[in-house]
């Protein structure tokens, strides 16, 4: 990363002003200090010629060391040609799918898209049609 300028003392002492301001650390990493006093870690990067920003967390929950580590990880993805925002979105969607599969499994139900789930849905539809609950027009 470029020369690292921020220290924990500078971050702790950063006071809000009338407008949001940015305290740069280098390599696109900066702390955004809001007028409300909230402090957000952001990473500015370019992918396919488009400038983007990635939120890395809230200070002080995410310290300087962790923010730099997250910044390096995101920069590695950019170097591979992958957008860190897309990677984060995919990871979140996968976590939701895994949680849903675990919930269904705990309830004794088949996972969505499985043969058993499709068969049960088909049988339910056939049953509703034969009982006249569903009308096709």
GIQUIPE-V820976 format. One record per pair of residues at least 6 apart in sequence whose ideal C-beta (glycine too) atoms are under 7 Angstrom apart, sorted by the first residue. I is the first residue (numbers start at 1). J is the second residue. D is the distance in Angstrom with one decimal. If there is no record, write none. Layout:
i->[I & I]
j->[J & J]
d->[D & D]
This chain:
i->[1 & 1 & 1 & 1 & 2 & 2 & 3 & 4 & 4 & 5 & 5 & 5 & 6 & 6 & 6 & 6 & 8 & 10 & 11 & 11 & 11 & 14 & 14 & 14 & 14 & 16 & 16 & 16 & 16 & 16 & 17 & 18 & 19 & 20 & 20 & 20 & 20 & 21 & 22 & 22 & 23 & 23 & 23 & 24 & 27 & 27 & 28 & 28 & 28 & 29 & 29 & 29 & 29 & 30 & 31 & 31 & 31 & 32 & 32 & 33 & 39 & 39 & 40 & 40 & 41 & 41 & 41 & 41 & 41 & 42 & 42 & 42 & 42 & 43 & 43 & 43 & 43 & 43 & 44 & 44 & 45 & 45 & 45 & 45 & 45 & 47 & 47 & 52 & 54 & 54 & 54 & 56 & 56 & 56 & 56 & 57 & 74 & 77 & 77 & 78 & 101 & 104 & 104 & 105 & 110 & 110 & 110 & 111 & 128]
j->[26 & 27 & 68 & 72 & 26 & 27 & 26 & 25 & 26 & 24 & 25 & 26 & 23 & 25 & 31 & 64 & 64 & 23 & 31 & 59 & 64 & 23 & 31 & 33 & 39 & 33 & 34 & 35 & 36 & 37 & 35 & 35 & 35 & 32 & 33 & 34 & 35 & 33 & 30 & 32 & 30 & 31 & 33 & 30 & 71 & 75 & 43 & 44 & 45 & 43 & 67 & 68 & 71 & 42 & 39 & 41 & 59 & 40 & 42 & 39 & 58 & 59 & 55 & 58 & 56 & 57 & 59 & 62 & 67 & 53 & 54 & 55 & 56 & 53 & 54 & 56 & 71 & 74 & 51 & 53 & 52 & 54 & 74 & 75 & 78 & 78 & 83 & 85 & 74 & 84 & 85 & 62 & 67 & 70 & 71 & 67 & 84 & 84 & 87 & 84 & 111 & 110 & 111 & 111 & 116 & 117 & 120 & 117 & 134]
d->[5.4 & 3.7 & 7.0 & 6.9 & 3.5 & 4.9 & 5.5 & 5.6 & 5.5 & 6.5 & 5.8 & 6.1 & 6.1 & 4.4 & 6.9 & 6.0 & 5.8 & 6.9 & 6.2 & 6.0 & 6.3 & 6.0 & 6.9 & 5.1 & 6.6 & 5.7 & 6.4 & 5.2 & 6.6 & 4.6 & 6.7 & 6.1 & 6.7 & 5.8 & 6.7 & 5.2 & 6.5 & 5.3 & 4.6 & 5.5 & 6.0 & 4.5 & 6.7 & 4.5 & 6.3 & 6.8 & 5.3 & 4.3 & 5.4 & 5.4 & 6.3 & 6.6 & 4.4 & 5.6 & 5.6 & 6.0 & 6.0 & 4.7 & 5.3 & 5.4 & 6.8 & 3.9 & 6.3 & 5.9 & 3.8 & 5.1 & 6.3 & 5.7 & 4.4 & 5.3 & 6.9 & 6.1 & 6.6 & 6.9 & 4.5 & 5.7 & 5.2 & 5.6 & 6.6 & 5.5 & 5.9 & 6.8 & 6.8 & 7.0 & 5.3 & 5.9 & 4.9 & 6.5 & 5.8 & 5.3 & 5.9 & 6.3 & 5.3 & 4.6 & 6.7 & 6.7 & 4.0 & 4.8 & 5.6 & 6.6 & 4.7 & 6.9 & 5.6 & 7.0 & 3.8 & 4.3 & 6.9 & 6.6 & 4.5]
